[in-house]
Amino acid sequence: MPILFALLVSAGVAVLLMLLVQRREQHRETLRAAVLRTQVELLRAAAADPELARAAAGPQFGDSEGEEARRHLFFEAQVTAWELQWRIGALSRHQLHAHASALLAGEEGRRYWERARANRAGLTGDDDKLRAFTKVFDEARQTLRHADAS
C-alpha cells in the first residue's frame, strides 16, 4: 500500500510539474506575440514617415530618398506578421512556404531577404520556431534559384 501511495504522489507531482512548464511556455509565447505585434506597429509608423523610415531601416538606407527604406520596412512588417502567425500556429509550414515563395519571387523581395536574412538568422539563438521559420524562407529561396536555373 505505501508503494502505491508513493506512486500516486509521484504521478501527481509529475503532472503538476508538466502543467507548470506548459504554462510557463505559453506565457513566453504570449509575450513574444505581444512584442511582435508592437514591432509591426513600430514598422508601420516608420513606413509612414520617410525620415523615420531611413532611421528605422538602418544605416544602409541613410543616403537613400526614403522609398527604398519604406519598402524594406513594409517587407519587414509583412515577414514579422507571418512570424507571429507561425508562432501561434495560424500558419502551416506549407502556407509559410507559399508566402515566402511569393515574396521572394520578386526582385525587391529577394533584395529584402538578402539584407534581412543575416540579422533574422542571428536572432534565432535556441528558438526552434524561429530557426524553422528562417529555414522555410531559405528553402523557398533555394527552390526559386533552382527554378530560375532551369
C-alpha positions as CSV (number, residue, x, y, z in Angstrom):
1,M,0.0,0.0,0.0
2,P,2.8,2.5,0.8
3,I,4.3,1.8,-2.6
4,L,1.0,2.5,-4.4
5,F,0.6,5.8,-2.4
6,A,4.2,6.8,-3.3
7,L,3.5,6.1,-6.9
8,L,0.3,8.2,-6.9
9,V,2.0,11.1,-5.2
10,S,4.9,10.9,-7.7
11,A,2.5,10.8,-10.6
12,G,0.6,13.8,-9.2
13,V,3.8,15.8,-8.7
14,A,4.9,14.9,-12.3
15,V,1.6,16.1,-13.7
16,L,1.8,19.4,-11.7
17,L,5.4,20.0,-12.9
18,M,4.3,19.3,-16.5
19,L,1.5,21.8,-16.2
20,L,3.8,24.4,-14.7
21,V,6.3,24.0,-17.6
22,Q,3.5,24.2,-20.1
23,R,2.0,27.3,-18.6
24,R,5.4,29.0,-18.5
25,E,6.0,28.2,-22.2
26,Q,2.5,29.6,-23.0
27,H,3.3,32.8,-21.1
28,R,6.6,33.2,-23.1
29,E,4.8,32.7,-26.4
30,T,2.1,35.2,-25.4
31,L,4.9,37.7,-24.5
32,R,6.7,37.0,-27.8
33,A,3.4,37.6,-29.7
34,A,2.9,40.9,-28.0
35,V,6.4,42.0,-28.8
36,L,6.0,41.0,-32.5
37,R,2.7,43.0,-32.6
38,T,4.4,46.0,-31.2
39,Q,7.3,45.6,-33.7
40,V,4.8,45.5,-36.6
41,E,3.1,48.7,-35.3
42,L,6.5,50.5,-35.0
43,L,7.4,49.4,-38.5
44,R,4.1,50.7,-39.8
45,A,4.7,54.1,-38.2
46,A,8.2,54.2,-39.6
47,A,7.0,53.3,-43.1
48,A,4.6,56.3,-43.0
49,D,7.4,58.8,-42.4
50,P,10.4,58.8,-44.9
51,E,12.9,60.2,-42.4
52,L,11.9,57.8,-39.7
53,A,11.9,55.0,-42.3
54,R,15.6,55.7,-43.1
55,A,16.4,55.7,-39.4
56,A,14.5,52.6,-38.6
57,A,15.7,50.6,-41.7
58,G,19.3,51.1,-40.7
59,P,22.5,52.8,-42.0
60,Q,22.4,51.1,-45.4
61,F,19.5,53.3,-46.2
62,G,20.9,56.6,-44.8
63,D,21.7,58.1,-48.1
64,S,18.5,57.0,-49.9
65,E,15.5,59.1,-50.6
66,G,13.4,57.0,-48.2
67,E,11.3,55.0,-50.7
68,E,13.7,52.0,-50.6
69,A,13.8,52.1,-46.8
70,R,10.0,52.3,-46.7
71,R,9.7,49.2,-49.0
72,H,12.2,47.4,-46.8
73,L,10.1,48.2,-43.7
74,F,7.0,47.1,-45.4
75,F,8.6,43.7,-46.2
76,E,9.9,43.5,-42.6
77,A,6.4,44.2,-41.2
78,Q,4.9,41.6,-43.5
79,V,7.5,38.9,-42.6
80,T,7.1,39.8,-38.9
81,A,3.4,39.3,-39.2
82,W,3.9,35.9,-40.8
83,E,6.3,35.1,-38.0
84,L,3.6,35.9,-35.4
85,Q,1.1,33.7,-37.3
86,W,3.7,31.0,-37.4
87,R,4.4,31.2,-33.7
88,I,0.8,30.9,-32.7
89,G,0.1,28.1,-35.1
90,A,-2.0,30.0,-37.5
91,L,0.2,29.2,-40.5
92,S,1.3,25.8,-41.6
93,R,4.7,25.1,-43.0
94,H,3.2,24.7,-46.4
95,Q,1.4,28.1,-46.1
96,L,4.5,29.8,-44.8
97,H,6.5,28.4,-47.7
98,A,3.9,29.7,-50.2
99,H,4.1,33.2,-48.6
100,A,7.9,33.1,-48.7
101,S,7.9,32.0,-52.3
102,A,5.6,34.8,-53.3
103,L,7.7,37.4,-51.5
104,L,10.9,36.0,-52.9
105,A,9.6,35.7,-56.5
106,G,10.0,39.5,-56.9
107,E,13.3,41.3,-57.2
108,E,12.5,43.6,-54.3
109,G,11.5,40.7,-52.1
110,R,14.8,39.0,-52.8
111,R,16.8,42.1,-52.1
112,Y,14.9,42.4,-48.8
113,W,15.7,38.9,-47.8
114,E,19.3,39.2,-48.7
115,R,19.6,42.3,-46.4
116,A,17.4,40.9,-43.6
117,R,18.4,37.2,-43.5
118,A,21.6,37.5,-41.6
119,N,20.0,39.7,-38.9
120,R,17.0,37.4,-38.6
121,A,19.2,34.3,-38.5
122,G,21.4,35.9,-35.9
123,L,18.4,36.4,-33.6
124,T,17.3,32.8,-33.6
125,G,19.5,31.6,-30.8
126,D,18.0,28.5,-29.3
127,D,14.5,29.3,-30.6
128,D,13.5,26.3,-32.6
129,K,10.4,28.0,-34.0
130,L,12.3,31.0,-35.3
131,R,15.0,28.7,-36.7
132,A,12.4,26.7,-38.6
133,F,10.8,30.0,-39.8
134,T,14.1,31.2,-41.3
135,K,14.7,27.7,-42.7
136,V,11.4,27.8,-44.6
137,F,12.4,31.1,-46.3
138,D,15.8,29.7,-47.1
139,E,14.2,26.6,-48.7
140,A,11.8,28.8,-50.7
141,R,14.8,30.9,-51.9
142,Q,16.7,27.7,-52.9
143,T,13.6,26.4,-54.8
144,L,13.3,29.6,-56.7
145,R,17.0,29.6,-57.6
146,H,16.8,26.1,-58.9
147,A,13.7,27.0,-60.9
148,D,15.5,30.1,-62.3
149,A,18.5,28.0,-63.3
150,S,16.3,25.5,-65.2
